[in-house]
Amino acid sequence: PLRELIQSSDPDFVALLEVNQAWIDDLNLPALGYSYSIVEARSDNFGVALYSRVPIKQGQIHRFGRRDIPTIVATMSVDDTPLTLVLTHPTPPKSEKTAWHRNIHMRELAEFVSDLDGNIILAGDLNSSSWSPFFRDWLEVSQLDDSRRGFGIQATWPTNNRLLHVPIDHYLTSDRVQ
């Protein structure tokens, strides 16, 4: 179903989280014309992948926090406009310790992003709801805007209980991204 969605919507780039090698192999996005990629497949829930039809001018995997979790930072040009895409997935706050790890990851990421120039999109499962004071403070430090603003809650998790849905997956943008 994901491959069919990608084919029917025909995006310029595809950002994936929680990917393992079997998923990467099954999707086979280079066969769909996604010639540029940055991928770190993992056997846990923290694999990341970015596939693009647009050339990636510069791409790196960064690690924020103490858990060796990959974050993709890629710079490309879309319609002659430079764009930096950041794709991340910190640990879920299931305990005091994992919440601490998530918060360290996010603090370091906010400082990193605030030093970037130009058009920025940060996408990811941030394991924090839009209502969290931590998330509001994070937006201020990162200088990014919540793309949900004005469009409703758009809850994403858990997928098996619509009554308890909360927005923990986010697309955040710099002021100039429209």
Salt bridges, closest charged atoms under 4 A:
ASP10 OD1 - ARG53 NH1 2.13
GLU18 OE2 - HIS89 NE2 3.69
GLU40 OE2 - ARG42 NH1 3.74
GLU40 OE1 - ARG63 NH2 2.62
ASP44 OD2 - ARG42 NH2 2.65
ASP68 OD1 - ARG63 NE 3.30
GLU108 OE2 - ARG66 NH1 2.66
ASP125 OD2 - HIS89 NE2 3.19
